[in-house]
Amino acid sequence: MSDTVQLAIVAGVMGVIMALVSAVIQWWLKQQDWARQDIVAARVEAATKLLSEGQEKAATLLVENNKKVADTAAKTELQLGVIHTLVNSTLTASMQAELVATRRLLVAFQKEHLTDPSHGLSSEIVDVQGRIAELEAKLKDRLAAAHSVERQQENAARQGVIA
């Protein structure tokens, strides 16, 4: 197997690995969010019970604690945003590396086909060209999505939503 084919295989495997890592992180983020929501819901229920029993002081302490939880949740959300950005940038870099490797594979196939057309690489060349087009489209979409998120964050920052 040629170095180019091996490189293409490695790049493909890296893409799959990054997709799996991204899926695991997304699952973990959902679990964390659900757990946080459960905690907040439980505290709201407890606060309602305390208020109905007339324990004003306990309710005040609980509200203070909820503020701390909200502050912690906001900090966690910022950290999760950083993690999400890192995962996306790593996945994008992996896709870009795969695109470069696939382009090199195409060049190698084209050179080999020009040198010896009897190898019958036409279908492989078409397949590789299709993969290149697919990767280019995905990367274009990722870039557009990243720009959209940046604009949303800038707008939110201007409106004072994000500290």
For each residue, the residues with C-beta under 8 A, 3 or more apart:
1: 5 6
2: 5 6 108
3: 6 7
4: 7 8 101 104 105 108
5: 1 2 8 9 105
6: 1 2 3 9 10
7: 3 4 10 11 101 104 105
8: 4 5 11 12 98 101 102 104 105
9: 5 6 12 13
10: 6 7 13 14 101
11: 7 8 14 15 94 97 98 100 101 102
12: 8 9 15 16 98
13: 9 10 16 17
14: 10 11 17 18 94 97 98
15: 11 12 18 19 91 94 95 98
16: 12 13 19 20
17: 13 14 20 21 94
18: 14 15 21 22 87 90 91 94 95
19: 15 16 22 23 91
20: 16 17 23 24
21: 17 18 24 25 87 90 91
22: 18 19 25 26 87 88 91
23: 19 20 26 27
24: 20 21 27 28
25: 21 22 28 29 83 84 87
26: 22 23 29 30
27: 23 24 30 31
28: 24 25 31 32
29: 25 26 32 33 80 83 84
30: 26 27 33 34
31: 27 28 34 35
32: 28 29 35 36 76 80
33: 29 30 36 37
34: 30 31 37 38
35: 31 32 38 39
36: 32 33 39 40 69 73 76
37: 33 34 40 41
38: 34 35 41 42
39: 35 36 42 43 69
40: 36 37 43 44 66 69
41: 37 38 44 45
42: 38 39 45 46
43: 39 40 46 47 62 65 66 69
44: 40 41 47 48 66
45: 41 42 48 49
46: 42 43 49 50 62
47: 43 44 50 51 59 62 63 66
48: 44 45 51 52
49: 45 46 52 53
50: 46 47 53 55 58 59 62
51: 47 48 54 55 56 59
52: 48 49
53: 49 50
54: 51
55: 50 51 58 59
56: 51 59 60
57: 60 61
58: 50 55 61 62
59: 47 50 51 55 56 62 63
60: 56 57 63 64
61: 57 58 64 65
62: 43 46 47 50 58 59 65 66
63: 47 59 60 66 67
64: 60 61 67 68
65: 43 61 62 68 69
66: 40 43 44 47 62 63 69 70
67: 63 64 70 71
68: 64 65 71 72
69: 36 39 40 43 65 66 72 73
70: 66 67 73 74
71: 67 68 74 75
72: 68 69 75 76
73: 36 69 70 76 77
74: 70 71 77 78 163
75: 71 72 78 79
76: 32 36 72 73 79 80
77: 73 74 80 81
78: 74 75 81 82
79: 75 76 82 83
80: 29 32 76 77 83 84
81: 77 78 84 85
82: 78 79 85 86
83: 25 29 79 80 86 87
84: 25 29 80 81 87 88
85: 81 82 88 89
86: 82 83 89 90
87: 18 21 22 25 83 84 90 91
88: 22 84 85 91 92 142 146
89: 85 86 92 93
90: 18 21 86 87 93 94
91: 15 18 19 21 22 87 88 94 95
92: 88 89 95 96 139 142
93: 89 90 96 97
94: 11 14 15 17 18 90 91 97 98
95: 15 18 91 92 98 99 135 138 139 142
96: 92 93 99 100 139
97: 11 14 93 94 100 101
98: 8 11 12 14 15 94 95 101 102 135
99: 95 96 102 103 132 135 136 139
100: 11 96 97 103 104
101: 4 7 8 10 11 97 98 104 105
102: 8 11 98 99 105 106 128 131 132 135
103: 99 100 106 107 132
104: 4 7 8 100 101 107 108
105: 4 5 7 8 101 102 108 109 128
106: 102 103 109 110 125 128 129 132
107: 103 104 110 111
108: 2 4 104 105 111 112
109: 105 106 112 113 121 124 125 128
110: 106 107 113 114 125
111: 107 108 114 115
112: 108 109 115 116 119 121
113: 109 110 116 117 119 121 122 125
114: 110 111 117
115: 111 112
116: 112 113 119
117: 113 114
118:
119: 112 113 116
120: 123
121: 109 112 113 124 125
122: 113 125 126
123: 120 126 127
124: 109 121 127 128
125: 106 109 110 113 121 122 128 129
126: 122 123 129 130
127: 123 124 130 131
128: 102 105 106 109 124 125 131 132
129: 106 125 126 132 133
130: 126 127 133 134
131: 102 127 128 134 135
132: 99 102 103 106 128 129 135 136
133: 129 130 136 137
134: 130 131 137 138
135: 95 98 99 102 131 132 138 139
136: 99 132 133 139 140
137: 133 134 140 141
138: 95 134 135 141 142
139: 92 95 96 99 135 136 142 143
140: 136 137 143 144
141: 137 138 144 145
142: 88 92 95 138 139 145 146
143: 139 140 146 147
144: 140 141 147 148
145: 141 142 148 149
146: 88 142 143 149 150
147: 143 144 150 151
148: 144 145 151 152
149: 145 146 152 153
150: 146 147 153 154
151: 147 148 154 155
152: 148 149 155 156
153: 149 150 156 157 162
154: 150 151 157 158
155: 151 152 158 159
156: 152 153 159 161 162
157: 153 154 160 161 162
158: 154 155
159: 155 156
160: 157
161: 156 157
162: 153 156 157
163: 74
